[in-house]
Amino acid sequence: MRRFLSACLIAAALIGGSCALTGCVVVAPRPARVWVPGYWSPGHVWVEGNWRYR
């Protein structure tokens, strides 16, 4: 049993060490929601504010 736990500990250390040496993992950001304030469009029409994805 002691040999099994030792092997598991060594395996976990090797996996952890290899993950630490791989560097930064880049994940694509989720699209952010931004608030677009209301404005006057051509023709003097008021366009209300809304949420849109950037």
BELVEN-V895077 format. One record per helix or strand. SS is the DSSP state (H for helix, E for strand). FROM is the first residue (numbers start at 1). TO is the last residue. If there is no record, write none. Layout:
BEGIN
SS/FROM/TO
SS/FROM/TO
END
This chain:
BEGIN
H/2/21
E/33/36
E/39/41
E/45/47
E/50/53
END
